Amino acid sequence: MSKKKKLLRFRENESFPNVIQPPLSDFFDKGVGKVRKHRLAGNWRKDIFKNDNPIVLELGCGKGEYSVGLGKMHPDVNYIGVDIKGARIWFGAKEALDYNLKNVAFLRIRIDFIDAFFGENEIDQVWITFPDPKEKEEWEEKRLTSKTFVGRYKKFLKEEGVIHLKTDSAFLHKNTLEVIKVNGYNLLMADADIYKSDLDNFSPELKQVLSLKTYYEEMFSKKGHLITYLKFRP
Ligand SMILES: C[S@@+](CC[C@H](N)C(=O)[O-])C[C@H]1O[C@@H](n2cnc3c(N)ncnc32)[C@H](O)[C@@H]1O
């Protein structure tokens, strides 16, 4: 993408009512180096969605195919796509606006700060779609399914809340199974090759959801990578 196009998208994001791009000073005290709760924490239903419906996050959403696709499928559920890359978020935000989806929003932050943005029990489910697997051992804590990150999600996930991981990375699939086991999380579903039987192993609802394909999924599928899925309750 050219620099000019990127800048144009950044500018458009600023005018999009469904894109929230909080400045660091809104949730981080530079002087003492401390993160504090953002004003939206605990207030998404009241201030953003104006309803009492469940909220689902898509982390590392990129162009937001799951947020928008699920938003179209389930108008009575709210979806928030989270990513740091504004030029990618732009695609999902634009589509949600074009389709007049009032239940889809995007939050542009580093996921490292995610727990500053939600209150206790505010979130029903988390989708993590094709995250960077960060295979190097020293990056273990930076994986979006590491104990460190799951610990952040637990602060706002409902007790019955679940985390879904869809990835082409056999490494991350296996590594997350290990994180689940070591930390005593509850594994609900695991499939190392979801298209092996044309998604027929899943319920009709989950089949419909899993048949949504993201930009990275399309790319990795073309390269012959197997697509995996995990669902767990932390
Ligand atoms: C491989 S891409 C996948 C994008 C999309 N889910 C898909 O499947 O097409 C990973 C995305 O995660 C985002 N990401 C990775 N680490 C992040 C972090 N710590 N905070 C915010 N975004 C992050 C990147 O900006 C990127 O858009």
Ligand as a Chemical Component Dictionary entry (heavy atoms), coordinates in Angstrom:
data_LIG
# 
_chem_comp.id                   LIG 
_chem_comp.type                 NON-POLYMER 
_chem_comp.pdbx_formal_charge   0 
_chem_comp.three_letter_code    LIG 
# 
loop_
_chem_comp_atom.comp_id 
_chem_comp_atom.atom_id 
_chem_comp_atom.alt_atom_id 
_chem_comp_atom.type_symbol 
_chem_comp_atom.charge 
_chem_comp_atom.model_Cartn_x 
_chem_comp_atom.model_Cartn_y 
_chem_comp_atom.model_Cartn_z 
_chem_comp_atom.pdbx_ordinal 
LIG C1  C1  C 0  -1.051 -12.020 10.732 1  
LIG S1  S1  S 1  -2.092 -10.652 10.931 2  
LIG C2  C2  C 0  -3.731 -11.372 10.919 3  
LIG C3  C3  C 0  -4.778 -10.358 10.599 4  
LIG C4  C4  C 0  -6.190 -10.932 10.448 5  
LIG N1  N1  N 0  -6.685 -11.483 11.681 6  
LIG C5  C5  C 0  -6.243 -11.963 9.380  7  
LIG O1  O1  O 0  -6.383 -13.158 9.697  8  
LIG O2  O2  O -1 -6.165 -11.588 8.198  9  
LIG C6  C6  C 0  -1.872 -10.273 12.645 10 
LIG C7  C7  C 0  -2.484 -8.938  13.046 11 
LIG O3  O3  O 0  -2.332 -8.775  14.436 12 
LIG C8  C8  C 0  -1.968 -7.438  14.716 13 
LIG N2  N2  N 0  -1.216 -7.446  15.981 14 
LIG C9  C9  C 0  -0.219 -8.290  16.329 15 
LIG N3  N3  N 0  0.215  -8.044  17.571 16 
LIG C10 C10 C 0  -0.529 -7.005  18.022 17 
LIG C11 C11 C 0  -0.566 -6.273  19.255 18 
LIG N4  N4  N 0  0.251  -6.569  20.257 19 
LIG N5  N5  N 0  -1.472 -5.283  19.355 20 
LIG C12 C12 C 0  -2.311 -4.973  18.343 21 
LIG N6  N6  N 0  -2.317 -5.612  17.166 22 
LIG C13 C13 C 0  -1.450 -6.625  17.004 23 
LIG C14 C14 C 0  -1.144 -6.996  13.525 24 
LIG O4  O4  O 0  -1.162 -5.590  13.373 25 
LIG C15 C15 C 0  -1.846 -7.735  12.384 26 
LIG O5  O5  O 0  -2.840 -6.955  11.750 27 
# 
loop_
_chem_comp_bond.comp_id 
_chem_comp_bond.atom_id_1 
_chem_comp_bond.atom_id_2 
_chem_comp_bond.value_order 
_chem_comp_bond.pdbx_ordinal 
LIG C1  S1  SING 1  
LIG S1  C2  SING 2  
LIG S1  C6  SING 3  
LIG C2  C3  SING 4  
LIG C3  C4  SING 5  
LIG C4  N1  SING 6  
LIG C4  C5  SING 7  
LIG C5  O1  DOUB 8  
LIG C5  O2  SING 9  
LIG C6  C7  SING 10 
LIG C7  O3  SING 11 
LIG C7  C15 SING 12 
LIG O3  C8  SING 13 
LIG C8  N2  SING 14 
LIG C8  C14 SING 15 
LIG N2  C9  SING 16 
LIG N2  C13 SING 17 
LIG C9  N3  DOUB 18 
LIG N3  C10 SING 19 
LIG C10 C11 SING 20 
LIG C10 C13 DOUB 21 
LIG C11 N4  SING 22 
LIG C11 N5  DOUB 23 
LIG N5  C12 SING 24 
LIG C12 N6  DOUB 25 
LIG N6  C13 SING 26 
LIG C14 O4  SING 27 
LIG C14 C15 SING 28 
LIG C15 O5  SING 29 
# 
